[in-house]
Amino acid sequence: MREKVKLNSKASSYYYTTSKNKRTTPNKLKFRKFDPNTRKHEEFEEGKIK
């Protein structure tokens, strides 16, 4: 089952939304993506969508 997750930036309040398969990826996602607030690639970590 795919579940929607939020990728929160560690440097600012910007976030991306994506989905992940909980069965194949049980741990938290971490990506380096572009943050338009800081205009750099920053670390993004999974958080819950409220």
mmCIF file of the N, C-alpha and C atoms, coordinates in Angstrom:
data_MODEL
# 
_entry.id   MODEL 
# 
loop_
_atom_site.group_PDB 
_atom_site.id 
_atom_site.type_symbol 
_atom_site.label_atom_id 
_atom_site.label_alt_id 
_atom_site.label_comp_id 
_atom_site.label_asym_id 
_atom_site.label_entity_id 
_atom_site.label_seq_id 
_atom_site.pdbx_PDB_ins_code 
_atom_site.Cartn_x 
_atom_site.Cartn_y 
_atom_site.Cartn_z 
_atom_site.occupancy 
_atom_site.B_iso_or_equiv 
_atom_site.pdbx_formal_charge 
_atom_site.auth_seq_id 
_atom_site.auth_comp_id 
_atom_site.auth_asym_id 
_atom_site.auth_atom_id 
_atom_site.pdbx_PDB_model_num 
ATOM 1   N N  . MET A 1 1  ? 0.831  -1.183 0.000  1.00 0.00 ? 1  MET A N  1 
ATOM 2   C CA . MET A 1 1  ? 0.000  0.000  0.000  1.00 0.00 ? 1  MET A CA 1 
ATOM 3   C C  . MET A 1 1  ? 0.878  1.249  0.000  1.00 0.00 ? 1  MET A C  1 
ATOM 4   N N  . ARG A 1 2  ? 0.587  2.160  -0.914 1.00 0.00 ? 2  ARG A N  1 
ATOM 5   C CA . ARG A 1 2  ? 1.370  3.391  -0.993 1.00 0.00 ? 2  ARG A CA 1 
ATOM 6   C C  . ARG A 1 2  ? 0.745  4.443  -0.080 1.00 0.00 ? 2  ARG A C  1 
ATOM 7   N N  . GLU A 1 3  ? 1.605  5.151  0.619  1.00 0.00 ? 3  GLU A N  1 
ATOM 8   C CA . GLU A 1 3  ? 1.145  6.169  1.549  1.00 0.00 ? 3  GLU A CA 1 
ATOM 9   C C  . GLU A 1 3  ? 1.806  7.501  1.211  1.00 0.00 ? 3  GLU A C  1 
ATOM 10  N N  . LYS A 1 4  ? 1.049  8.582  1.305  1.00 0.00 ? 4  LYS A N  1 
ATOM 11  C CA . LYS A 1 4  ? 1.600  9.901  1.025  1.00 0.00 ? 4  LYS A CA 1 
ATOM 12  C C  . LYS A 1 4  ? 2.474  10.354 2.190  1.00 0.00 ? 4  LYS A C  1 
ATOM 13  N N  . VAL A 1 5  ? 3.632  10.939 1.853  1.00 0.00 ? 5  VAL A N  1 
ATOM 14  C CA . VAL A 1 5  ? 4.544  11.471 2.859  1.00 0.00 ? 5  VAL A CA 1 
ATOM 15  C C  . VAL A 1 5  ? 4.996  12.862 2.440  1.00 0.00 ? 5  VAL A C  1 
ATOM 16  N N  . LYS A 1 6  ? 5.485  13.597 3.403  1.00 0.00 ? 6  LYS A N  1 
ATOM 17  C CA . LYS A 1 6  ? 5.959  14.962 3.201  1.00 0.00 ? 6  LYS A CA 1 
ATOM 18  C C  . LYS A 1 6  ? 7.470  14.959 3.424  1.00 0.00 ? 6  LYS A C  1 
ATOM 19  N N  . LEU A 1 7  ? 8.225  15.550 2.506  1.00 0.00 ? 7  LEU A N  1 
ATOM 20  C CA . LEU A 1 7  ? 9.675  15.663 2.667  1.00 0.00 ? 7  LEU A CA 1 
ATOM 21  C C  . LEU A 1 7  ? 9.982  17.089 3.122  1.00 0.00 ? 7  LEU A C  1 
ATOM 22  N N  . ASN A 1 8  ? 10.368 17.245 4.381  1.00 0.00 ? 8  ASN A N  1 
ATOM 23  C CA . ASN A 1 8  ? 10.637 18.553 4.975  1.00 0.00 ? 8  ASN A CA 1 
ATOM 24  C C  . ASN A 1 8  ? 12.101 18.913 4.837  1.00 0.00 ? 8  ASN A C  1 
ATOM 25  N N  . SER A 1 9  ? 12.347 20.172 4.459  1.00 0.00 ? 9  SER A N  1 
ATOM 26  C CA . SER A 1 9  ? 13.714 20.668 4.363  1.00 0.00 ? 9  SER A CA 1 
ATOM 27  C C  . SER A 1 9  ? 14.276 20.891 5.763  1.00 0.00 ? 9  SER A C  1 
ATOM 28  N N  . LYS A 1 10 ? 15.559 20.569 5.935  1.00 0.00 ? 10 LYS A N  1 
ATOM 29  C CA . LYS A 1 10 ? 16.216 20.828 7.221  1.00 0.00 ? 10 LYS A CA 1 
ATOM 30  C C  . LYS A 1 10 ? 16.672 22.280 7.324  1.00 0.00 ? 10 LYS A C  1 
ATOM 31  N N  . ALA A 1 11 ? 16.769 22.979 6.180  1.00 0.00 ? 11 ALA A N  1 
ATOM 32  C CA . ALA A 1 11 ? 17.295 24.338 6.183  1.00 0.00 ? 11 ALA A CA 1 
ATOM 33  C C  . ALA A 1 11 ? 16.209 25.408 6.207  1.00 0.00 ? 11 ALA A C  1 
ATOM 34  N N  . SER A 1 12 ? 15.005 25.088 5.727  1.00 0.00 ? 12 SER A N  1 
ATOM 35  C CA . SER A 1 12 ? 13.941 26.097 5.683  1.00 0.00 ? 12 SER A CA 1 
ATOM 36  C C  . SER A 1 12 ? 12.596 25.412 5.901  1.00 0.00 ? 12 SER A C  1 
ATOM 37  N N  . SER A 1 13 ? 11.521 26.135 5.644  1.00 0.00 ? 13 SER A N  1 
ATOM 38  C CA . SER A 1 13 ? 10.185 25.584 5.851  1.00 0.00 ? 13 SER A CA 1 
ATOM 39  C C  . SER A 1 13 ? 9.609  24.951 4.591  1.00 0.00 ? 13 SER A C  1 
ATOM 40  N N  . TYR A 1 14 ? 10.393 24.863 3.519  1.00 0.00 ? 14 TYR A N  1 
ATOM 41  C CA . TYR A 1 14 ? 9.918  24.307 2.256  1.00 0.00 ? 14 TYR A CA 1 
ATOM 42  C C  . TYR A 1 14 ? 9.762  22.789 2.354  1.00 0.00 ? 14 TYR A C  1 
ATOM 43  N N  . TYR A 1 15 ? 8.812  22.227 1.609  1.00 0.00 ? 15 TYR A N  1 
ATOM 44  C CA . TYR A 1 15 ? 8.603  20.778 1.608  1.00 0.00 ? 15 TYR A CA 1 
ATOM 45  C C  . TYR A 1 15 ? 8.123  20.289 0.253  1.00 0.00 ? 15 TYR A C  1 
ATOM 46  N N  . TYR A 1 16 ? 8.364  19.008 -0.011 1.00 0.00 ? 16 TYR A N  1 
ATOM 47  C CA . TYR A 1 16 ? 7.840  18.297 -1.174 1.00 0.00 ? 16 TYR A CA 1 
ATOM 48  C C  . TYR A 1 16 ? 6.878  17.235 -0.666 1.00 0.00 ? 16 TYR A C  1 
ATOM 49  N N  . THR A 1 17 ? 5.918  16.833 -1.495 1.00 0.00 ? 17 THR A N  1 
ATOM 50  C CA . THR A 1 17 ? 5.077  15.690 -1.161 1.00 0.00 ? 17 THR A CA 1 
ATOM 51  C C  . THR A 1 17 ? 5.351  14.575 -2.157 1.00 0.00 ? 17 THR A C  1 
ATOM 52  N N  . THR A 1 18 ? 5.306  13.353 -1.674 1.00 0.00 ? 18 THR A N  1 
ATOM 53  C CA . THR A 1 18 ? 5.526  12.183 -2.515 1.00 0.00 ? 18 THR A CA 1 
ATOM 54  C C  . THR A 1 18 ? 4.814  11.001 -1.875 1.00 0.00 ? 18 THR A C  1 
ATOM 55  N N  . SER A 1 19 ? 4.883  9.853  -2.509 1.00 0.00 ? 19 SER A N  1 
ATOM 56  C CA . SER A 1 19 ? 4.311  8.650  -1.916 1.00 0.00 ? 19 SER A CA 1 
ATOM 57  C C  . SER A 1 19 ? 5.403  7.598  -1.809 1.00 0.00 ? 19 SER A C  1 
ATOM 58  N N  . LYS A 1 20 ? 5.207  6.667  -0.871 1.00 0.00 ? 20 LYS A N  1 
ATOM 59  C CA . LYS A 1 20 ? 6.179  5.590  -0.711 1.00 0.00 ? 20 LYS A CA 1 
ATOM 60  C C  . LYS A 1 20 ? 5.442  4.311  -0.361 1.00 0.00 ? 20 LYS A C  1 
ATOM 61  N N  . ASN A 1 21 ? 6.074  3.195  -0.674 1.00 0.00 ? 21 ASN A N  1 
ATOM 62  C CA . ASN A 1 21 ? 5.527  1.890  -0.353 1.00 0.00 ? 21 ASN A CA 1 
ATOM 63  C C  . ASN A 1 21 ? 6.050  1.503  1.029  1.00 0.00 ? 21 ASN A C  1 
ATOM 64  N N  . LYS A 1 22 ? 5.164  1.437  2.015  1.00 0.00 ? 22 LYS A N  1 
ATOM 65  C CA . LYS A 1 22 ? 5.561  1.149  3.399  1.00 0.00 ? 22 LYS A CA 1 
ATOM 66  C C  . LYS A 1 22 ? 6.137  -0.250 3.561  1.00 0.00 ? 22 LYS A C  1 
ATOM 67  N N  . ARG A 1 23 ? 5.681  -1.183 2.735  1.00 0.00 ? 23 ARG A N  1 
ATOM 68  C CA . ARG A 1 23 ? 6.145  -2.570 2.879  1.00 0.00 ? 23 ARG A CA 1 
ATOM 69  C C  . ARG A 1 23 ? 7.597  -2.724 2.445  1.00 0.00 ? 23 ARG A C  1 
ATOM 70  N N  . THR A 1 24 ? 7.979  -2.076 1.343  1.00 0.00 ? 24 THR A N  1 
ATOM 71  C CA . THR A 1 24 ? 9.349  -2.226 0.845  1.00 0.00 ? 24 THR A CA 1 
ATOM 72  C C  . THR A 1 24 ? 10.319 -1.211 1.441  1.00 0.00 ? 24 THR A C  1 
ATOM 73  N N  . THR A 1 25 ? 9.803  -0.096 1.957  1.00 0.00 ? 25 THR A N  1 
ATOM 74  C CA . THR A 1 25 ? 10.650 0.952  2.536  1.00 0.00 ? 25 THR A CA 1 
ATOM 75  C C  . THR A 1 25 ? 10.131 1.321  3.924  1.00 0.00 ? 25 THR A C  1 
ATOM 76  N N  . PRO A 1 26 ? 10.406 0.508  4.937  1.00 0.00 ? 26 PRO A N  1 
ATOM 77  C CA . PRO A 1 26 ? 9.850  0.783  6.264  1.00 0.00 ? 26 PRO A CA 1 
ATOM 78  C C  . PRO A 1 26 ? 10.512 1.953  7.005  1.00 0.00 ? 26 PRO A C  1 
ATOM 79  N N  . ASN A 1 27 ? 11.765 2.296  6.653  1.00 0.00 ? 27 ASN A N  1 
ATOM 80  C CA . ASN A 1 27 ? 12.446 3.391  7.357  1.00 0.00 ? 27 ASN A CA 1 
ATOM 81  C C  . ASN A 1 27 ? 12.200 4.730  6.655  1.00 0.00 ? 27 ASN A C  1 
ATOM 82  N N  . LYS A 1 28 ? 12.610 5.808  7.301  1.00 0.00 ? 28 LYS A N  1 
ATOM 83  C CA . LYS A 1 28 ? 12.346 7.153  6.784  1.00 0.00 ? 28 LYS A CA 1 
ATOM 84  C C  . LYS A 1 28 ? 13.164 7.468  5.544  1.00 0.00 ? 28 LYS A C  1 
ATOM 85  N N  . LEU A 1 29 ? 12.557 8.207  4.630  1.00 0.00 ? 29 LEU A N  1 
ATOM 86  C CA . LEU A 1 29 ? 13.244 8.628  3.412  1.00 0.00 ? 29 LEU A CA 1 
ATOM 87  C C  . LEU A 1 29 ? 14.117 9.839  3.687  1.00 0.00 ? 29 LEU A C  1 
ATOM 88  N N  . LYS A 1 30 ? 15.263 9.895  3.023  1.00 0.00 ? 30 LYS A N  1 
ATOM 89  C CA . LYS A 1 30 ? 16.153 11.063 3.084  1.00 0.00 ? 30 LYS A CA 1 
ATOM 90  C C  . LYS A 1 30 ? 16.656 11.322 1.677  1.00 0.00 ? 30 LYS A C  1 
ATOM 91  N N  . PHE A 1 31 ? 16.536 12.559 1.215  1.00 0.00 ? 31 PHE A N  1 
ATOM 92  C CA . PHE A 1 31 ? 16.991 12.935 -0.118 1.00 0.00 ? 31 PHE A CA 1 
ATOM 93  C C  . PHE A 1 31 ? 17.689 14.279 -0.058 1.00 0.00 ? 31 PHE A C  1 
ATOM 94  N N  . ARG A 1 32 ? 18.563 14.524 -1.034 1.00 0.00 ? 32 ARG A N  1 
ATOM 95  C CA . ARG A 1 32 ? 19.110 15.860 -1.244 1.00 0.00 ? 32 ARG A CA 1 
ATOM 96  C C  . ARG A 1 32 ? 18.396 16.412 -2.461 1.00 0.00 ? 32 ARG A C  1 
ATOM 97  N N  . LYS A 1 33 ? 17.586 17.446 -2.249 1.00 0.00 ? 33 LYS A N  1 
ATOM 98  C CA . LYS A 1 33 ? 16.803 18.051 -3.312 1.00 0.00 ? 33 LYS A CA 1 
ATOM 99  C C  . LYS A 1 33 ? 17.006 19.563 -3.290 1.00 0.00 ? 33 LYS A C  1 
ATOM 100 N N  . PHE A 1 34 ? 16.546 20.219 -4.354 1.00 0.00 ? 34 PHE A N  1 
ATOM 101 C CA . PHE A 1 34 ? 16.700 21.664 -4.455 1.00 0.00 ? 34 PHE A CA 1 
ATOM 102 C C  . PHE A 1 34 ? 15.687 22.368 -3.561 1.00 0.00 ? 34 PHE A C  1 
ATOM 103 N N  . ASP A 1 35 ? 16.168 23.317 -2.770 1.00 0.00 ? 35 ASP A N  1 
ATOM 104 C CA . ASP A 1 35 ? 15.318 24.134 -1.907 1.00 0.00 ? 35 ASP A CA 1 
ATOM 105 C C  . ASP A 1 35 ? 15.275 25.539 -2.487 1.00 0.00 ? 35 ASP A C  1 
ATOM 106 N N  . PRO A 1 36 ? 14.137 25.983 -3.028 1.00 0.00 ? 36 PRO A N  1 
ATOM 107 C CA . PRO A 1 36 ? 14.078 27.309 -3.645 1.00 0.00 ? 36 PRO A CA 1 
ATOM 108 C C  . PRO A 1 36 ? 14.223 28.463 -2.648 1.00 0.00 ? 36 PRO A C  1 
ATOM 109 N N  . ASN A 1 37 ? 13.949 28.237 -1.365 1.00 0.00 ? 37 ASN A N  1 
ATOM 110 C CA . ASN A 1 37 ? 14.112 29.303 -0.364 1.00 0.00 ? 37 ASN A CA 1 
ATOM 111 C C  . ASN A 1 37 ? 15.585 29.648 -0.146 1.00 0.00 ? 37 ASN A C  1 
ATOM 112 N N  . THR A 1 38 ? 16.436 28.642 -0.103 1.00 0.00 ? 38 THR A N  1 
ATOM 113 C CA . THR A 1 38 ? 17.870 28.882 0.095  1.00 0.00 ? 38 THR A CA 1 
ATOM 114 C C  . THR A 1 38 ? 18.631 28.889 -1.224 1.00 0.00 ? 38 THR A C  1 
ATOM 115 N N  . ARG A 1 39 ? 17.965 28.479 -2.310 1.00 0.00 ? 39 ARG A N  1 
ATOM 116 C CA . ARG A 1 39 ? 18.537 28.379 -3.657 1.00 0.00 ? 39 ARG A CA 1 
ATOM 117 C C  . ARG A 1 39 ? 19.770 27.468 -3.687 1.00 0.00 ? 39 ARG A C  1 
ATOM 118 N N  . LYS A 1 40 ? 19.701 26.353 -2.932 1.00 0.00 ? 40 LYS A N  1 
ATOM 119 C CA . LYS A 1 40 ? 20.757 25.344 -2.883 1.00 0.00 ? 40 LYS A CA 1 
ATOM 120 C C  . LYS A 1 40 ? 20.115 23.967 -2.764 1.00 0.00 ? 40 LYS A C  1 
ATOM 121 N N  . HIS A 1 41 ? 20.910 22.937 -2.959 1.00 0.00 ? 41 HIS A N  1 
ATOM 122 C CA . HIS A 1 41 ? 20.457 21.595 -2.660 1.00 0.00 ? 41 HIS A CA 1 
ATOM 123 C C  . HIS A 1 41 ? 20.638 21.370 -1.161 1.00 0.00 ? 41 HIS A C  1 
ATOM 124 N N  . GLU A 1 42 ? 19.568 20.928 -0.522 1.00 0.00 ? 42 GLU A N  1 
ATOM 125 C CA . GLU A 1 42 ? 19.571 20.722 0.922  1.00 0.00 ? 42 GLU A CA 1 
ATOM 126 C C  . GLU A 1 42 ? 19.073 19.316 1.238  1.00 0.00 ? 42 GLU A C  1 
ATOM 127 N N  . GLU A 1 43 ? 19.241 18.907 2.477  1.00 0.00 ? 43 GLU A N  1 
ATOM 128 C CA . GLU A 1 43 ? 18.777 17.613 2.949  1.00 0.00 ? 43 GLU A CA 1 
ATOM 129 C C  . GLU A 1 43 ? 17.274 17.702 3.280  1.00 0.00 ? 43 GLU A C  1 
ATOM 130 N N  . PHE A 1 44 ? 16.509 16.746 2.748  1.00 0.00 ? 44 PHE A N  1 
ATOM 131 C CA . PHE A 1 44 ? 15.075 16.657 3.028  1.00 0.00 ? 44 PHE A CA 1 
ATOM 132 C C  . PHE A 1 44 ? 14.821 15.327 3.723  1.00 0.00 ? 44 PHE A C  1 
ATOM 133 N N  . GLU A 1 45 ? 13.998 15.353 4.785  1.00 0.00 ? 45 GLU A N  1 
ATOM 134 C CA . GLU A 1 45 ? 13.691 14.149 5.541  1.00 0.00 ? 45 GLU A CA 1 
ATOM 135 C C  . GLU A 1 45 ? 12.183 13.961 5.624  1.00 0.00 ? 45 GLU A C  1 
ATOM 136 N N  . GLU A 1 46 ? 11.771 12.716 5.664  1.00 0.00 ? 46 GLU A N  1 
ATOM 137 C CA . GLU A 1 46 ? 10.346 12.377 5.678  1.00 0.00 ? 46 GLU A CA 1 
ATOM 138 C C  . GLU A 1 46 ? 9.651  12.856 6.942  1.00 0.00 ? 46 GLU A C  1 
ATOM 139 N N  . GLY A 1 47 ? 8.450  13.375 6.777  1.00 0.00 ? 47 GLY A N  1 
ATOM 140 C CA . GLY A 1 47 ? 7.586  13.742 7.880  1.00 0.00 ? 47 GLY A CA 1 
ATOM 141 C C  . GLY A 1 47 ? 6.163  13.343 7.538  1.00 0.00 ? 47 GLY A C  1 
ATOM 142 N N  . LYS A 1 48 ? 5.271  13.440 8.511  1.00 0.00 ? 48 LYS A N  1 
ATOM 143 C CA . LYS A 1 48 ? 3.884  13.039 8.285  1.00 0.00 ? 48 LYS A CA 1 
ATOM 144 C C  . LYS A 1 48 ? 3.076  14.189 7.705  1.00 0.00 ? 48 LYS A C  1 
ATOM 145 N N  . ILE A 1 49 ? 2.116  13.842 6.850  1.00 0.00 ? 49 ILE A N  1 
ATOM 146 C CA . ILE A 1 49 ? 1.150  14.813 6.349  1.00 0.00 ? 49 ILE A CA 1 
ATOM 147 C C  . ILE A 1 49 ? 0.010  14.865 7.342  1.00 0.00 ? 49 ILE A C  1 
ATOM 148 N N  . LYS A 1 50 ? -0.333 16.049 7.799  1.00 0.00 ? 50 LYS A N  1 
ATOM 149 C CA . LYS A 1 50 ? -1.393 16.176 8.807  1.00 0.00 ? 50 LYS A CA 1 
ATOM 150 C C  . LYS A 1 50 ? -2.752 16.238 8.168  1.00 0.00 ? 50 LYS A C  1 
# 
